[in-house]
Structure formats: C-alpha cells, structure tokens
Amino acid sequence: MLPLVHRVHAALLDRKGLSPGALADLMDLACDLRTALALADTDEADTLAWLRFSHDAHWGDHVQDVTPYLRWLS
C-alpha cells in the first residue's frame, strides 16, 4: 500500500475540478508542521507560540482551502 501522502496526492490529481492550489496548500502545511517538529526538540513553549502565530498568519488559511478536498477523500 502506498504511503498516505502518495494516496492523497493521487486522489487530488484524479479529482475533476481540482483547485490548482490544493496540492500547494498541503505542501505548505507539511512545511510549517515540519518546522514545528524541529522546534519541539528545543523548546515546547516556543513551539506552541510559533504554531499559534503561524496558524493565524499562514497555514490556517491553507487548512480552510484544502478541507473540501480532504473531505472528498473520506
């Protein structure tokens, strides 16, 4: 079985009427969450503060944009 990221990618590409930005939204989310994981190794409080700030400033919008496509997968 393919890893989840490959299954999501394939499903998004197969979907008719796919927003060209859906895959970019997922990639931005992954990048921001990877940064949070890296910060978590150093300081929990800073990690939570960064997650709150980055959610409000950036990736929260990506979650809203990509949610309809992720719901379609279920």
ABEGO torsion letter per residue (X at the ends): XBBAAAAAAAAAAABBGBBAAAAAAAAAAAAAAAAAAAAAAABAAAAAAAAAAAAAAAAAAAAAAAAAAAAAAX
